Amino acid sequence: MTIGCSVQPNPVDLVLTGGTVWTGVPGAAPVEAVAVRAGRIVELGSTERILEYVGPDTRMVDLNGRLVVPGLIDAHVHFLSGGHQLASVDLRDADSPEEFARRLGAFAATREAGEWILGGDWDHERWPGAPLPDRAWIDSVTPDNPVFVSRLDGHMGVANSRALELAGITSSTRSPAGGEIVRDARGRPTGVLKDEAMSLIWEVVPESSDRDQDEAFRRAQAHALSRGVTWVHDMADWASLETYERAQERGELRMRIYSLVPIMDWERLRDRVNARGTGDTRLRWGGLKGFVDGSLGSTTAWFYEPYLDAPGTVGLMVTDTSELRAAILGADAAGLQVVTHAIGDRANDWLLDVYAEAAARGTRDRRFRIEHAQHLTREAIQRIAQQGVIPSMQPYHAADDGRWAEKRIGPERAQTTYAFRSLIDAGARPAFGSDWTVAPIDPLLGIEAAVTRQTLDGRNPDGWVPEQKIGVEEALRAYTRNAAYAGRMENEVGSLRPGKLADLVVLSRNILDIPPTQIGETAVDMTVVEGDVVYVRE
């Protein structure tokens, strides 16, 4: 079967033949080949048919049976943070406090005196007994540098004594609203700061220069393209948007960016959109990111019931709810897209109530999003679908958090954690992403996690909460068509059909036909953005 036009063929710029092309078009069977001209898809069909479009200047790619899918979209990243982290100390797989301290000391030895050490992405759940880090672990190995390295979820970090001193944090410093300064038995700060308490440090960290930001972008872009990611939705700030604009002006923006800014700046974004629109298909804006609560790993996600391993808390509302509600309603009234972080069950319910309040003020195409939608009541699953809210989720988190989540929330609440199956069955359209650097920016790892729900520790071979598994094509849709819809560009990207922008990825194996546990081992052989081959695996 051929999907395409009946016009007389003309030579094209690029053809890919002899493979399996999964178009993502509902009801369309896979085809063998695709032709591209001037950045858009001309036709899809049999190899014989597509070869009719070949001219003397056509670039030809023999797929040799490999799989082609639409360009993969990561609907939730912290892109420049990822670019900076690629050049910073890597603590993600440090499996003991001793290894944590050793890596920091080794990295500090390569830095100039006085230079801040940031990033890290440590995970205390990997350490025996899962103790939180302490500045005493690292003071002796970082004597010349202020240090503030974050947990991989970004909701808490540990500072050394020099950083605490620069920030003026002492035993008498009060925890700010929406945050916590963790203290030892004598009331002294341990160096661990949670959520809004982290801002006390960020206020004294020097801002990155334009040059540093530009270099971080180049690293992040090259890394993302090598993973088949052709478009990211970046949960960032104005400095990031300015970085992308510089890249676009220089002709260096080789992928697509949807650049979101903080929701409390909604009036500034409203004025920008009124003056300049929402950008183009390469660089877009018009969305705002807010926060209701913290994270499960930092015991700051907002629940109805206390944490089992921290019974003195139900989590944190990291933003004043009256202020956040006013910002959501104001931004929505201005026609902007509202994108809000909510992880705990109570946080999700609160947010759904505010979204419903906004929707009652008039009908329009809002595309409200809940970032993470991680721990839901069964009622919330139905409400998300009924209200047309997009659950923007990160399936790799299930493989990661599933190692230890039940010690926090127990088996009953876990049944509706990362509820991919239940949300799809209810009629919702989940959009998938990574939350990079919280998790790797690698959609193939995310697809495997959504399909198998195996945890990283290997202790759940049949899947953690296996009732929430989904199929490979469902996971692919969440990384393509659904994510395109979440970014308001489904008419241009997200599936392969004539007239749409030619964003596509060539995979080394057909992930539709291999055991799901091998999906994450599949390589990206080629990435194409708007007809340009922007990555080829060596």
N, C-alpha and C positions, 0 to 999 in steps of 0.2 A: 504494500500500500504506500502511496506517495502522499505526503502532506505538502501542499504547495500551490504555486500559481500555474496558470496555463499560458503565460506569456512566452514569446520566443526567447530562448536562453541567449544570454550574452556572456562574454568572458567575465570571470569573477576574480577576486583577489586571493581567496583561500578556499580550498576544498579539503575535507577530511573524508576518507572513504574506507570501506572494508572493515567496519566495526559494528558496534551496537550503540545507537544513539537513543538515550532515554530523554525524551523531550520534556517530560513533566506536564504535557498537555492532557487534561482529563480525557480518558477514553481512547487516546491515541496509542497504537502499538509502537514499539521501538522500530527504528529504521536503521539503514546501514551507513548513511552518508549525509553530509551537510555542505552547502555552498554559501559563501559569504562575499558580499560586495559592499564597499564603502561603509564598513562597520556594522552592517545589518545582515540578517539571515535572508537569503534569497529563496532557498528551497531545501527541503529535506526529503530523502527518498532512497531509492536503491543506488548502489554504486554506479551501475550502468547509466542511470538517469543523471546523476550528479556529474559524471565525467563529461557530459555534453557541455558543461559550463566552462571547461578548462580552456584557457588561452595561453599564449606564449609567456605571459608574465604571472600566471597563476601559481601561487605556492601550494604544493600538494603534500598532504600528510597521509601516509598509509597507516591506518590504525592497527592493522594486523590482529583484528578481533578484539581490540581494547574497547573499553566503555567510555562514552562521552556523556556528560551530564551538564545541565545549565551551570553557569558560574555560581559558586557556592557563596552564600551570604552569611556573614556573622552578624547577628542582630544585636549583639551586646559586647562591646570591647571597651578597654581603656587604652587607646591605641598608642599614644605617645608615651604613656607609662610603660607600655610593653617595649617600645623602642629604647627607652632609657634602661630598662631592666636587662635588655640584651647585652648591655655594656657594664652591668653592675655585678655585685656578688650574688651568686645563686645559692640560696639556702633551702630551696623547695624540697630536695630529697635528703637533707641533712638528718640523719636518723638518731641523733643523740645530742644532748646539750654540749658534749665535748666536741662533736663534729661541727655543730653550730658555731661555737666559739673559735674553733680552729680555722674555719673558712673565713670568718670575719677578720681574724688576725692576719691571715695570709693576704687577704684583699687590702687591708689597711696598709700593709707594708708596701704596696704598689702606688699608694696615693700621696699627694703632697700634704704636708702638715697643714691642718686647718680646713682641709677639704671635707665637706659633708659626705657621709656614706649613707645611701638611701636604697630603697628597693628591698631585695632579699627574698620575700615571699616564703618565709618559714612556716612550718606546720608542726605545732607542738604535739598534735595527735600521733605523730610518728615516733615520739620519744617514750621510753618506758615510764609508765605512770602518767604521762601527758602533763608534766608540770609547765606552768607558764614560765617564760624566760625571766631572767633577772639581770639588772645592769651589772651586778657583781660578777657575772659570768664573763663579761666582755670588757670591763674597764681596763684590765691589765694588758689586754692585747690591742686596744685601740687608744693609746695614751695621747696621740697627737691629733685625733680626728673626732668631731662630733658625729654620733651615729644615731640614726633612727630608721630601723628596718621593720617592715610591716609583715604581719601575718598574711598568708596568701589571699585571704578574703578581703583584705584592705580595711577591716573594721577594728583592728587593733595593731599596735606596733610597740617595740621596745626601744627605749633610748638609753644611751650610756650616760654616765654622770655628767660628762662635759655638755652634752646636749640639754640635759635637764637644767644645768646651771645657766646656759645661754637663754633658755626659755623662762627662767625665773621660777621654776617649779620646785617647791620645797614641801616640808611636812605640813605647813600651814596653808598651802594652796588648796582651795576648794575645787571639787569636781564641777565642771560646768554642766548646765542642763543638757541632757541627751548624751552624756558621756561619763566616764569613770576614770579616775586616777587610782590605779591599783596600789595598795599599800601592804607593807608587811605587818607582823604582829605588833610592832612598836609604832605603827602609823607613818612610817617613812615610805615615800614612793619607791616602788620596785623598779621603775622604769617603764612598766607596761601602762599604756594609755589606750582606752577604748573609745571608739566613735568620736563624739564631739570633743573629747579631751585631747585627741590628736591635733586639733587645731592650735593648741597652745604651742606645740612644736613647729607646726607648719608656718606659723606667724614669723618665726625667726630663721627659717630656712631660706637662703637666697633664691630668688627667682631664676629659672633657667634663662640663659641668653637666647636670642633668636637663632644663633648658630647652633647651640646645643639642641634646641627644639628641631631645627631642620635636619640635623644629623640623626636624631632619634626617629624622625619620620622616615628618613631613607632606610634605616635599619628595619623599622616595623613594616614598611611597604614590601621590601624584598622578602622578608620572612613570610608575610601573609600570602603573597603571590605564589611562593613555593609550596604553600599548603592548599592551593586552589581557591583561595578566598579572593573574590573579585569586587566585593563591596562590604564595607563595615559600617555599622551604626555605632558611632563613638560617643560614649557617655563622658563628656569632658567639660571644657570651659572655653572662654573666649580666646585665650592664648592659643589653644589648639586650632580653633577655626582660623585664626590669623596665620598659623603655620601652614595650613592647607591652602589658604589663598596664595601665600608666597610660592608654594610648590606649583600651584596651577599657573601662576603668572610665568614661572620659569619653564613650564612645559614638562614638569617632573611628576605630575599626578597621573600615574599609570593605572590606577584603580579608582573605584568609586568610594566616596565618603559621605555619610549623613552625619553631620556634626551637630550634636546637641549641646545645649548650654544649661546652666543651673536655673531651676524654675523660679527662684526668687528674682531673677533678671527678666521676667516675662515682659515687662513694659519696654525694656531696651530691645528685646527681640521683636516685639510687635512693631516698633518704630523701624527697625531694619527691614522687616518683611514689607511693610507699607512702602518703604522707599526703594527697595531693591528686589522684591519678590523672594522666592525661596531657592534661588540658585539654579543650577542646571543638572543634567543627568550625571555629571562627573562629581560635582561638589554641591551638596544640598544642605539647607538648614531649615528651621521652622519648628523644631521639636525642643522640648524642655524636659530636663531630668530632675525629679525630686526624690526625697527619701522619707519613708514612714519610719522604718526601724533599722536595726543593725543586722547581724548575721547569726546563724546557728553556731558556727565554730567559735565565735566570741561570746556566746551566751547573751547576745543583745538583740536577737530577733524577738518580736513582741507577740507573746502567746496569751491565751486565756488562762492556762494553767501553768504553774511553776515548772522550771527545769527539774528533772529528776536528780541530776548531779549538781544542781545549784538551787536548792529549794527556796532560797531567799529572794529569788528574782523571777519575774516573768518576761524579762527583756527590757528594752528601751524604746521609747519614741524619740528618735534622734532629731526630729524637727517638731517644733511646737505645732500641735495639730490645728489650732485655730489659724495660725499663719499659713500652714501648708494648704488647708482648705481654701482660704481666701486666694492664694496664689493659683491653685488649680482652677477655681471658678473664674478668676480674672483672665488667666491664659486661655481657657476654653472660650470665653466670651469674645476674645480677640481673634479666634480662629486658628490658634496654634495647637500643635499636637502635644498632648500631655503624656509623659512617660514617667512612671513612678515605681521606685523600688519598694517592694513589700515582700517579706519572707515569712514571718510568723503568721499563724492563722488569724489572730486578732488584727494584725496589720492589714492583711488582705481584706477582711470583712470591713474594716474601717474605710479602706480605699474604695471598695465597691459601693459603699453607701455614698461617698462623695461623688463618685462618677455618676451614680444614678441621679443625684441631686442636680448635677450639671446637665445631664441629658434631658431632665424634665423641663428645662428652660427653652427647649426648642430643638427640632429635629435637624440634624445635619450629619455629614460624614466625619465623625470625630476620630475614630480609630484609637481610642484610649488604649494604653498599654500598661500591663503590670509586669515590671521587670523582676524576674525570678519566679513569682507565683509558686513559691516553694512548698509551703505547708498550708494546706487548704482544708476547711471543713467540707463535708460532702455537699452542703448547701451552696458553698462558694463555687464549687465546680459547675453546678447548674447555672448559677448566677452569671458566671463569666461568659458562658455560652449564650444565655438569654439576653444579656446586656451588650453582646457583641464586642466585649473587651478582648484584646489580644494578649494571651499569656506568653510573654517573651522569656523563654526558659533555656537553661544550660545543662544538657543531659550529662556531660562529663561530671558535673557536681554529684550526681547520683552515685556514680562509681567511686567517687572520692569520699563524700560524706557518709555513704552507706556503711563504711567501715566502723563508724562510731556514733551515728545519729541516734540510735535507739537508747544509748545510755543517757542521752539528753532528754528525749521526748517519749520513749517507750514504744512498744510495738503497735499500740492502737493508733496513735497519731501518725505513725510511720506509714500506715496503709494508704494515706492520701498525700504522701510526700512525693514530689516529682511525679504527679499523677498524669502522665502522658496519655495512657490508654483511656482513663476516665474522661479527660478533657476532650479528646477527639470523639469519643462515643457520644458525649453530650452535645457535640456540634461546634466546639471551639476550634480556632485555627492557631495552634501553637507555632510560634516562630522561634527557631533555635539559634543559639550563639554559644560563645565560650566564656565570656567574662574575663578574657585575657587581661592581665596576667594571672588572675586567680586560677585559671586552667589553661592548658595549651590552646593556641589558636589553630586548631586542627579539626575540621569538621568530620573527618573520617573517624577520629577517636570518639567524637560526640555521637555519630551514627551508631557505632558499635555499642556505646554505653546505653543508648536508648533502646536498642534492639535486644541486647543480652541482659542488661542491668547487673552484670557481674561487677563486683567491687574490686578495688585495686589490690586488696590484700589476698585475693584468691579464695576467700572463705564463703563465697556465695556462687558456686558454679552454676546453679540453676537460676540465678538472678535474685537480687534483693528486692523484695515485694514484686515477685514475678508477674503478678496480675497486671502490673502497669507497663509491661513490655509493649512495644509497637513493632510494625514491620519495617523493612528497609526502605520501601517506597514511601511510607508515611514519614519516616525520618528525613529522607531526601526532600520531600515536599516542604518540611518545616525549615530546611536550610535553603530553599529556593523560592518556590511560589509564595509560600506563607510569609517568609521574611521580606520578600519584595512588597507584598501587600502591607506589611507592618511599616515599611518605609515609604509608602504611597508611590510606588513606582512599578506596580505589577503590569502596567501596559507596556513597559519598556524592557523589563528584565524578569527573571524568575522562571521562565520556561523558554523552550526553543520552538519558534514558529516563524514563518516568513513575516518580515517587517520589523521584528523585534531586534534590539541590539544584540550583537553577536558576542555575548559573554559565555564562555564554555570552558570546560575542564576535561582533559583526557586522563583517565585513571589507568594504572598499570594492569588492573584486573577488573573483571566484571563483578562488582560487589553484590549484584542481584543474584548471582549464581554460586557464590562461595560460602563456606560456613561463616556465620556472623562473627565468630570469634577471630576471624582473619581479616575483618574489614579494616581494623586499625593498622594492620601491617601493609596495607595497600599504599602504593606511592602515587603521587601526582606527577605525571609525565610531562604535561603541558598545560599552561594556563593562557587563555585568550580573553582579552578585554576589548570590546568594540572592534573585533576583527584583527587586533594587533596581538601577535604572539609575544607575551611579556615574561614568560618563564618557560624554560625547557630543562628537564632534569638531565644532568650530565651522566 
